Amino acid sequence: LQVLMQERHGLGLTAMTLAIDLGTKDETDDTSGYAHLLEHMLLFGAGAAGDSDARLAELRGHGVETNAHTDHDLMTFEVSCPAAEGGWALEQMRQTVFSGRLDPGRLEDEKRIIGEEILQLRNDPDHLGRMLLMEQLFAGHPYGRPVFGDGSSIRAATVAGLQAFCAPRLVPDRCALAIFGDFTLAEMEKDVRRAWGTLSRGTVPASDVPAAGRLE
């Protein structure tokens, strides 16, 4: 895990971003949309179905704001919190991403949510135009696939399939953690080693993303 830290005192806040080398580029026709689906599962509660509301209330009780994004190259998780909650928030981020739990009930909920998002986005001329442009520019290449998927792969997704997709890719060696805010470097390094030091490095597979053709 690559860790980058910068002290910045004065606001009393700490911000963290975890960037993972995982995105649409890693998908196939059969797994189209899996990276975005996985992001939803992790961000909104990968544990037992129904625990998302309690988890969100706990985060808010600690003053924590969190979000996540997926694009063609990266999946990112973002946290902002009061400086005093930095160590706690760091532990929560690790649990969110690396808990290893994917609940089948939660999966069905997120599949329905993403299905509705796909329909809404296809009715948005700006989004639809960008998607069609990418399809034309990168025809036959992973960059030509929409980040949200085409819907059919999402509907067929299973917990076992998602785990097989993410297992070789969701490992610390493919991650960078940036922490910025009101803390001392020595204390934050201790927090990072305590919260994240027990993770297994994993084995990073060789990249199988083909080179894109020239965009004449």
N, C-alpha and C positions, 0 to 999 in steps of 0.2 A: 504494500500500500504506500503510495507516494502521498506525503502530507506537507502542505504548505501553510504557514501561519504568519500572520502579521498583527502586531499590537497596534491598536488605535484607540486611545483613551479619550474620554470626553462625553460620549453619548450614553454610556452605560448599557450598551447592547453588544451582542455577539451574533455573527452570521456564519453559517456553515453551508457549504455546497459539496456534495459528493457527485463526482462525474464518473460514469461507468462506460467502458468501451463496449457498448451494446446498443444496437438500434436496428432500423429497418434493413441496413446493409447485411445483417446476419440472418435474415429471413429467407425462406423459399416460398414458392407458390402455396405449399401446404401449411406454412407457418406465418403467412402474411398477417400482420397486425399483432403478433404474439408479444413483441417488445412493449408496445403500448398497453396491451392487456395486462402484462406482468406488472408494469408500473402502477396501474390502477389497483391491482391486487395487493401490492406491497404498501402503497400509500394509504389506502383506505381500510387496512386491517386484514392481514393475511391469516389471522387466527380464526377462532370459532366464529361462525356466522352470528351476527347481531352484536358484536363487540365494538363496532366502529364508532357508535355514538358515545359509548363510555370512554373509548380511547381519545376521541376528539375533545370530550369534556376535560379529561385529565391534562391534555396538552394545553388547552386554553387556561386551565387552572394554574399552570406554571408560566403563563404568558408567552407560550410558544406558538409561532405561526409557521406552517409548513406547506410546501407545494412540491410538485414534480413535473417533469417534462420529458418527452421522448421525441427524438428526431431521427434522421437517417443514420447518424453516426454515434450519438450519445444518448444515454439516459441520465438525467440529473435529478437529485433530491436536494431541496433547499430548506433551511431552517433559520429562523430569526428568533432571538429570545433575549430576555434581560440577562445581563452579564452574570449575575449570581446563579442563573440556571444553566450556564454553559456546560458544566460537567454532566448534569442530568440529561440535557438535550442531546449531548453527544452519545450517551448510552442508548437513548431512545432511537436515534438515527440508526445505530448499529442493529438494534433489534428489528427495526422496520425492514431493513434491506436484507439482513442475513439471518433471519429467524428460521428459515427453511420450512415454514408452515404455509400451505396453500389450502384453504378450506373449500370443498366442493360447492357448498351453498353460496358462499361469497362469490365464487366463480360464476355461477349462474346469474347472480344479481349484476355483476360487472359486465357480463356478456350482453345483457339486455340494455344496460346504460350505454355501452359503446355502440350497439346497434342503432339506438336512437340518435347518438351523436353523428354517426355516419350518414343517416338520412338527413339530418339537419344541415350538415356541412355540404352535402351534395345539392342542397337548395340554396347555398350561398354562392353567388356568381364569382366572387373574388377567390374563395377557396377552390371552387371547381376549376376556375381558370388556371390557378397555380398547379393543381393536381394534373390537369391535362397537359400542361406545358412540360412538367417533369416526365410524364409518360412518353412524350414525343422526344425530348432531349435524351433520355436514358432508356430508350426502348430495349427490352431484353436484359437490363441491368437492375440490380437491387434498388438503385436510386430511383428507378421508375415506378416503384411500388408506393402506394399511399401509406403514410405512417399509421393511419387508423385501420388499414387492411380493407379488403373488399367485402367483408361481412361473412362470407361462407366459411372461411377458415376459423373465424371467431366463434361462429355458432357451433362448429365441430370440436372446439378446443376442450381438452380434458386436463385435470390436474396432473396426470402422469405425463401428458404431452408437454405441458408448460414446464414441468420440472426437468424433462429431458432437454428442452430447449435452453433453459437458463443454467443448468448445472455446470457445464464447462465454461460458461461465460461470466457468471455472477460470482467472481472470485476477487480477492483483494489485489492480486497482481494486475488486474485490469481496471483498477480504480485510482482516482486521485481525490483527496479530501482537502479542501481549502477552508481555513478558519480565519476569520477577520474580526477584530473587535477589542473590547475592553477586558483584557486579561494579561497575565504575564506569560511569556513564552515557556518558562520552566514549568509553571503549574499546569498550563494547557498540555504540554508534552506528557506530563504524568497522567493527566486525564485520558489522553488519546491512547497511551500504552496500556492503561488499566482497562479501558472499555473495549479496545479493538485488538489488543495484543494477543488474545487467545484464538483469533481467527486463523484457520488454515489457509496457507497461500493459494493452494489449488494449482492445477496445471493449466497453463494458458495454451490453447490450441493454436496451431499455425493459422494465419489469416487466410480465409478462402474467398475473400471478396475480389472479384475480377476487376481488372483495370477498366475504367470507362473509356469509350472511344473518343476520338477528337470531336469537339463540338464545332463543326465547320460553320 
